[in-house]
Amino acid sequence: MTLENSRQGVDTAVAHALAWLVIGNGIGLFLSILLLFPSLNPGELTYGRWTPVHLNAQLYGWTAMPLIAWLFSVYEVHLSKADKWASAAVWAWSCAILIGSISWLSGTSSGKIFLDWRNGSLWVFVAAMIILWIVVAVAWRDGKCRWNRSKKWLSGISIAGLALVPISMIFAASPSVYPPVDPTTGGPTGSSLLGSTLIVVGMMLLLPRIAGLPTKQPTSKLRWIFFSICWLVFIVTETIGGTHFDVWQIGAMLCLVPWAWLIPQDWKTFTWPAETTAWRFAAISWWGILVISGVTMFFPSLLDHLKFTQGLVAHSHLAMAGFTTSFCALLIVSITNKKMGGKFTIPLWNAAALGMIVVLAWMGWREGDGYSWMITHPQWREIGLIMRTFFGAILLVVSALWFKQWIRK
């Protein structure tokens, strides 16, 4: 596939993605300050109401928007009649997040992390997803006459699958549907973590192929065979159920370990543009740390020590500020052929993210030793919160520089 430098829908989606990254980081910094100075809570707009805004701005804004840009690129929306509606679909998506934020700040939520959509905000978000689907579906209809047979059918199957997303969101956001957490332990299930991570594995396998990167050597089919086996393990273990004390749930998590090595080996078989080098190195590095630490933390002795502490917050930042940000940036550079970040800001972002993760992990381990810190407010925790705020400020400044850089282009 030839990637063009100018695509209105793609560029708009990337601009919105970076804007939401700035907003999400700004709210994250505000939350860090509130932890240091709880008296600053602005009336009813407390820490608990701002938290879902921060989380969802990062997930549905910064993380989802580059994927929308990817959809526009794959389905060649710019060559279809839907091109004039692509930017409108992006704006509809951002408006849905904004309306959702107002809802969460007012205290309306499903109570489920990352699935806080409820009542009016849910239906607005579903409408935004339907608008996006229509744009992509029209592009598929217009483009299938240009594509080869395999792309035509694979993209058609994907369109059918995407049609189920709004229905799935309505189902998953319902408070009556329990999240993928075992109610007897409060911990996640191995099968749910395996399934969600395999979606990321699939995107990492597809990125160089959909971007049409030339190959240095034939890629092994064994990766796809193992990928299919992992999905089979997910289906079986999800059906059986269980907790992080059960051998089969631990075994499900162990299926992820080989991917820390398989993904880098797969990417080595492709010739990547020079502009992607820094982000590709960062994404692979964060990916390895994320997989190994996630599997290790799932074992009962560690998970029970870190549950409900800053330790899990550290792992969330490892996933979002570390891996997801690097992957999204790599995706943006790959589909736009435009530079994102520079020799100074990319290392600075990753260093600040690593610093925050280390501090949060250290705090989480200390918190897991006992609960006296909730009453005594020890000095080590205050120092940790100050360092968290410091690193959060760096992340905010860097993201603002990226947004400014992109808008100038």
C-alpha positions, -999 to +999 in steps of 0.1 A: +000+000+000+013+035-009+009+058+021+003+094+011+015+124+030-018+143+029-050+127+042-075+149+059-092+122+079-060+106+091-044+140+099-075+151+119-075+118+138-039+122+148-043+158+158-073+148+180-052+119+195-024+143+205-049+168+219-065+141+241-030+130+252-024+166+264-058+167+281-053+133+297-018+142+310-031+175+323-058+158+343-033+132+355-010+159+368-040+175+385-048+142+402-012+139+414-015+173+430-048+163+447-030+133+462-004+157+477-030+183+488-064+167+493-078+200+505-076+213+470-105+190+459-129+215+441-162+208+459-181+179+443-155+176+415-134+153+436-105+130+428-130+101+422-149+121+396-118+133+377-102+098+376-125+083+349-120+115+328-083+109+329-085+072+322-110+075+293-092+105+277-061+083+275-079+052+263-107+065+240-088+096+230-051+091+228-051+053+222-082+050+200-077+079+177-045+065+161-064+033+155-091+053+138-064+069+116-052+034+108-087+024+097-089+054+075-056+045+059-063+008+055-097+014+039-083+043+018-111+066+029-094+095+012-101+078-022-138+073-015-170+093-013-168+091+025-136+113+026-156+144+032-172+128+063-140+113+078-131+145+098-167+148+110-165+112+123-134+121+143-151+152+157-182+131+166-159+107+185-142+135+204-176+151+212-187+118+226-157+117+249-164+153+260-200+145+268-189+114+286-165+136+307-193+159+317-213+129+327-185+114+348-178+147+365-215+150+374-213+116+391-229+094+365-210+063+357-215+025+353-189+020+380-167-001+357-132+011+349-128+021+312-165+012+307-179+042+326-204+050+298-240+052+310-274+066+301-271+095+276-233+094+273-234+057+263-259+064+235-239+094+222-208+072+222-226+044+204-238+070+178-202+081+173-191+045+167-220+040+142-210+072+123-174+060+121-185+025+109-206+041+081-176+061+069-154+030+068-182+009+053-187+034+024-149+034+018-149-004+017-178-004-008-160+022-030-126+005-027-132-032-031-133-028-069-096-016-067-083-042-043-072-077-048-094-105-038-078-113-004-079-076+008-115-073-004-127-103+016-105-097+047-116-061+049-152-071+044-150-096+073-134-068+094-163-045+085-188-071+097-168-075+129-167-038+135-205-036+132-206-057+164-186-032+184-214-008+194-236-037+205-206-051+225-201-017+242-238-016+253-234-050+267-200-046+284-209-012+299-239-025+317-235-026+355-252-060+355-224-076+335-195-083+359-160-072+347-132-097+341-123-098+378-128-127+401-153-116+428-138-139+454-103-125+452-106-091+437-079-100+412-080-104+374-084-137+357-056-150+335-079-157+306-092-121+305-056-108+306-046-132+279-075-123+256-070-085+259-032-089+253-037-111+223-056-083+206-025-061+211-003-090+197-026-092+167-022-054+160+016-057+164+017-085+139-005-067+114+012-032+116+042-039+093+021-061+070-008-036+065+017-008+061+032-027+032+067-028+045+091-048+024+104-080+039+141-089+043+133-126+046+103-149+046+082-147+078+075-179+097+040-192+098+047-207+132+039-173+148+004-174+134+000-210+144+010-202+180-012-171+179-042-194+170-032-218+199-032-189+223-067-179+213-078-215+218-063-215+253-082-183+260-115-198+249-110-229+271-098-211+302-124-184+299-151-211+297-137-229+328-132-198+348-112-197+380-089-174+400-052-165+400-047-195+423-057-220+396-030-237+375-049-233+343-054-195+348-016-192+355-010-213+324-031-190+303-008-161+314+023-181+306+012-183+270+022-146+267+059-151+276+070-162+242+055-131+226+081-109+244+106-126+220+084-135+190+073-099+182+108-084+180+119-114+158+088-108+136+095-071+132+132-078+123+120-095+091+107-061+077+125-030+064+112-001+085+114+036+075+143+054+093+118+078+110+103+048+130+136+037+146+133+055+180+097+046+185+102+010+173+130+005+198+108+021+226+078+000+217+098-033+217+115-025+249+083-015+267+066-045+253+091-070+267+090-053+302+052-052+301+048-089+292+074-103+317+062-080+346+025-087+339+030-125+339+052-123+370+028-101+389-001-126+382+014-152+406-006-152+439+023-141+462+030-110+442-005-101+431-019-103+466+008-081+478+003-054+452-035-055+448-052-022+455-018-004+458+002+020+436+019-012+423-010-018+399-011+019+390+026+015+381+017-014+358-011+007+342+014+035+335+038+009+321+011-002+297-002+033+288+027+058+292+053+033+281+041+007+256+009+022+243+023+056+237+053+042+219+031+019+197+007+047+189+035+070+180+050+042+158+016+037+142+013+074+135+047+077+119+041+045+098+008+056+083+016+093+078+053+093+070+056+123+093+080+127+121+066+127+157+089+138+185+126+144+183+160+134+196+153+152+228+116+147+235+114+110+228+141+100+253+127+125+278+092+110+276+105+075+280+128+085+309+100+103+327+076+074+321+102+050+335+108+072+365+071+074+373+067+036+370+097+029+393+084+054+419+048+040+418+061+004+419+083+012+450+053+029+467+031+000+459+054-025+475+057-004+506+019+000+507+015-038+504+036-043+536+007-030+557-020-004+559-007+019+585+003+044+558-034+053+554-034+068+589+002+079+595+010+094+561+047+084+562+074+106+547+083+079+521+048+082+506+049+120+505+082+119+487+068+093+462+038+115+455+061+145+449+082+125+425+051+112+407+040+148+402+074+158+389+074+131+363+038+138+354+047+175+347+074+164+323+050+141+305+025+169+301+051+194+287+064+168+262+029+159+250+022+196+245+053+200+224+043+170+203+008+185+197+024+219+188+048+201+164+020+183+147-003+213+143+026+232+127+029+205+101 
